[in-house]
Amino acid sequence: MTNALLQLVTPAAYVADRPQIFPSAESLRWFERQHRHELIDCGAISMPAGRKLVNPAAFDQAVVTIGKRMACQRAGIKP
């Protein structure tokens, strides 16, 4: 089994380790609905056996990237 597969976690486990970003499972679901395509594209979420799993490192990077873009948009500046 590859190391990348061993790092996949359930969404609940991901949320439990990041309460300052996602205080609830619903907040993670909302973020995913808003950014699903980008999260799939960067490998942050996948469904290798039919159930959703999270790659924590990729998801963390996506949160930073998306958050920066959203902050720039709100401030009216180019990222």
Number of C-alpha atoms within 10 A of each C-alpha: 5 6 7 9 11 9 12 19 15 15 17 13 14 20 19 14 12 12 11 9 12 17 13 14 15 11 13 17 14 12 14 15 11 11 14 14 11 14 23 16 10 14 15 21 24 17 10 9 7 7 8 13 21 23 22 21 14 15 18 16 14 18 17 11 12 16 12 13 15 13 13 13 12 9 9 9 9 8 10
